[in-house]
């Protein structure tokens, strides 16, 4: 499951930042997620497991849904996908025609936005 890999990378990034700023630990980790990038509950569970015995062990994970650019395969246009555009089928839907949309090239869909550090 790729959520575990993402959680491990988040914890590693938080640890680097806490250590480089001379902090004692992270209090809050804010992550932006694009539609369809991850399964939120899986990421939360993976983060809880990955943060054990690290500077992130007491950190709250805050997931913030954000819009993302995508290319619609049906109308062949670049569209902006709202955070709520993930249908039950698991495919991203074009807001203009309902066709299948793919995330824009070079976007990961998961961005570490901020870390609140206890000093």
Secondary structure as a PSIPRED ss2 file (coil, helix, strand):
# PSIPRED VFORMAT (PSIPRED V4.0)

   1 X C   1.000  0.000  0.000
   2 X H   0.000  1.000  0.000
   3 X H   0.000  1.000  0.000
   4 X H   0.000  1.000  0.000
   5 X H   0.000  1.000  0.000
   6 X H   0.000  1.000  0.000
   7 X H   0.000  1.000  0.000
   8 X H   0.000  1.000  0.000
   9 X H   0.000  1.000  0.000
  10 X H   0.000  1.000  0.000
  11 X H   0.000  1.000  0.000
  12 X H   0.000  1.000  0.000
  13 X H   0.000  1.000  0.000
  14 X H   0.000  1.000  0.000
  15 X H   0.000  1.000  0.000
  16 X H   0.000  1.000  0.000
  17 X H   0.000  1.000  0.000
  18 X H   0.000  1.000  0.000
  19 X H   0.000  1.000  0.000
  20 X H   0.000  1.000  0.000
  21 X C   1.000  0.000  0.000
  22 X C   1.000  0.000  0.000
  23 X C   1.000  0.000  0.000
  24 X C   1.000  0.000  0.000
  25 X E   0.000  0.000  1.000
  26 X E   0.000  0.000  1.000
  27 X E   0.000  0.000  1.000
  28 X E   0.000  0.000  1.000
  29 X E   0.000  0.000  1.000
  30 X E   0.000  0.000  1.000
  31 X E   0.000  0.000  1.000
  32 X E   0.000  0.000  1.000
  33 X E   0.000  0.000  1.000
  34 X E   0.000  0.000  1.000
  35 X C   1.000  0.000  0.000
  36 X C   1.000  0.000  0.000
  37 X C   1.000  0.000  0.000
  38 X C   1.000  0.000  0.000
  39 X C   1.000  0.000  0.000
  40 X H   0.000  1.000  0.000
  41 X H   0.000  1.000  0.000
  42 X H   0.000  1.000  0.000
  43 X H   0.000  1.000  0.000
  44 X H   0.000  1.000  0.000
  45 X H   0.000  1.000  0.000
  46 X H   0.000  1.000  0.000
  47 X H   0.000  1.000  0.000
  48 X H   0.000  1.000  0.000
  49 X H   0.000  1.000  0.000
  50 X H   0.000  1.000  0.000
  51 X C   1.000  0.000  0.000
  52 X C   1.000  0.000  0.000
  53 X C   1.000  0.000  0.000
  54 X C   1.000  0.000  0.000
  55 X C   1.000  0.000  0.000
  56 X C   1.000  0.000  0.000
  57 X C   1.000  0.000  0.000
  58 X C   1.000  0.000  0.000
  59 X C   1.000  0.000  0.000
  60 X E   0.000  0.000  1.000
  61 X E   0.000  0.000  1.000
  62 X E   0.000  0.000  1.000
  63 X E   0.000  0.000  1.000
  64 X E   0.000  0.000  1.000
  65 X E   0.000  0.000  1.000
  66 X E   0.000  0.000  1.000
  67 X C   1.000  0.000  0.000
  68 X E   0.000  0.000  1.000
  69 X E   0.000  0.000  1.000
  70 X E   0.000  0.000  1.000
  71 X E   0.000  0.000  1.000
  72 X E   0.000  0.000  1.000
  73 X C   1.000  0.000  0.000
  74 X C   1.000  0.000  0.000
  75 X C   1.000  0.000  0.000
  76 X C   1.000  0.000  0.000
  77 X C   1.000  0.000  0.000
  78 X E   0.000  0.000  1.000
  79 X E   0.000  0.000  1.000
  80 X E   0.000  0.000  1.000
  81 X E   0.000  0.000  1.000
  82 X C   1.000  0.000  0.000
  83 X C   1.000  0.000  0.000
  84 X C   1.000  0.000  0.000
  85 X C   1.000  0.000  0.000
  86 X E   0.000  0.000  1.000
  87 X C   1.000  0.000  0.000
  88 X C   1.000  0.000  0.000
  89 X C   1.000  0.000  0.000
  90 X C   1.000  0.000  0.000
  91 X C   1.000  0.000  0.000
  92 X E   0.000  0.000  1.000
  93 X E   0.000  0.000  1.000
  94 X C   1.000  0.000  0.000
  95 X C   1.000  0.000  0.000
  96 X C   1.000  0.000  0.000
  97 X C   1.000  0.000  0.000
  98 X C   1.000  0.000  0.000
  99 X C   1.000  0.000  0.000
 100 X E   0.000  0.000  1.000
 101 X E   0.000  0.000  1.000
 102 X E   0.000  0.000  1.000
 103 X E   0.000  0.000  1.000
 104 X C   1.000  0.000  0.000
 105 X C   1.000  0.000  0.000
 106 X C   1.000  0.000  0.000
 107 X C   1.000  0.000  0.000
 108 X C   1.000  0.000  0.000
 109 X C   1.000  0.000  0.000
 110 X E   0.000  0.000  1.000
 111 X E   0.000  0.000  1.000
 112 X E   0.000  0.000  1.000
 113 X E   0.000  0.000  1.000
 114 X E   0.000  0.000  1.000
 115 X E   0.000  0.000  1.000
 116 X E   0.000  0.000  1.000
 117 X E   0.000  0.000  1.000
 118 X E   0.000  0.000  1.000
 119 X C   1.000  0.000  0.000
